[in-house]
Each structure stands twice: as structure tokens, then as C-alpha cells.
Amino acid sequence: MARQAKTRQPARSGAADKGGSAASATPAPARKKGFNPLKFLREVRQEGRKVTWTSRQETLVSTVMVLIMASFAALFFFAVDSLISLTIDFLLALGA
């Protein structure tokens, strides 16, 4: 017995497929609230109190570690750049 291939119907968009009208799917526009700077600053202050701040010692240690690692990275890239420069100069001198 031969099988028939099933074809898919293209999906229709919109709320009309679910039994409602397309107009009822659109929500009413929300009323825009005004911006209150004092309320905003109050909320910022409240959120700032919730933050767990690092101690002075932790900040100092982290800063020193970042400076050390940045120095190591700078020295590493300086060495690699110098090595590449010397290699290119050597190769160009061979051709001259």
C-alpha cells in the first residue's frame, strides 16, 4: 500500500485563530508614568545599602594584584614584540 505524503498547512498568525478577534488581542495602551527624580534617588540609595561592599584591605590587595598582572602582561608583550622585530630585521638583512 502506498503512503501519502502529508503536507503542512502554513501557520496563520493572529489571535483570530484562537477564537477571538484580532482587535481583542491588542492590549490597551498603558498610561505613561511621570519621572520623579526624588523617588529615583531614594531608590538608588536603598539599592546602595543592599550592596555588599569590599573592605579596604580587599580592595588594596585586588588593586595590587591587577597592577602586578598588568605589568607582567606588558613585559610579556614587550618581549614578544622585540623578538618578532629582531626576527624580521634578521630576515630582511639576509635578503639585502
C-alpha positions, 0 to 999 in steps of 0.5 A: 500500500502506498503512503501519502505524503502529508503536507503542512498547512502554513501557520496563520498568525493572529489571535483570530485563530484562537477564537477571538478577534484580532482587535481583542488581542491588542492590549490597551495602551498603558498610561505613561508614568511621570519621572520623579527624580526624588523617588529615583534617588531614594531608590538608588540609595536603598539599592546602595545599602543592599550592596555588599561592599569590599573592605579596604584591605580587599580592595588594596590587595585586588588593586595590587594584584591587577597592577602586578598582572598588568605589568607582567602582561606588558613585559610579556608583550614587550618581549614578544614584540622585540623578538618578532622585530629582531626576527624580521630585521634578521630576515630582511638583512639576509635578503639585502 
